[in-house]
Amino acid sequence: MIKKIKVMVLSEKKVGDEFYMDGLSYPDNNPVKTVCTLIEYRGMNKYVVDTEDCLVLCDGDDKVYNKQ
C-alpha cells in the first residue's frame, strides 16, 4: 500500500506540530526529509522551527510534509 504524503505550507501548521521539511545531509549534501517542530510565530510571516536541535527562522510559504 502506497502512502501519499500531503504537502502543505508552514503557515498552515500550529505551534507544537511535528512535520518534515526538505534538508541536506552532512557532509555529503544528499537531500533528506528532516523531522521538525514548529516552535513559534515571530510575525511578518516568519516562523521559528526546531530542526533536530537546531533552531531555524523560516518563511510561512516554505513547503512542509505531514508526519505519518
N, C-alpha and C positions, 0 to 999 in steps of 0.2 A: 504494500500500500504506500503510495507516494503522498507525503505531507506537503501542502502548499504553505509557503511562508508569506505572511501578509506584510507588504511594505507600507510603512506609514512615514509621517514626518515627526520630528522630535516634539513639535508644539502640540501634538495630539496626546502626548503622554502626561501622566500625573507624577508628582513628587513621590519617590519610593518605588516606582515601576522599574522592573528589570527588563532588558531587551538586548538585542545585538546591534552593533554598528560595524561598518567596514573599517579594517585597520591593516597594519603591516607588521609582520613578524620581525624580530631582531635576531641575528644580524643580517639575514639574507633577504629581507624585504618581500617575503611572499605574502599575497593577500590572505587575510583571515577575517573571521567574524569574531569580534571582541565582546565579551559579556559586560554590560554597562548597567548603571543605576542612575536614575535622574535624582540629583541632589536638591537643586533649587532653580527658581526662575529669577534672573537678575534684571529684568526689564529690557525694553527695546529689542525683543525677540532673541535674547541671549539666555542660555541655559548652562548650568554647571552640571557636568556629568562625571561620575566616577567610572573610569575605565580600568578595572582591575588594579586598584590602589594608586591611580594617577588621576588627579582632577583636571578636567579639560573644559574650557569655555567653548560651547558650540552654538551654532545658529539654529533657530527654530525650524528652518526649512531643510535641515540635514535629514537624509534617509535613515530610518531605523527599521529593524525587523523584530517582530514579536518573538518572545522566548517561549518555546513549546514545552 
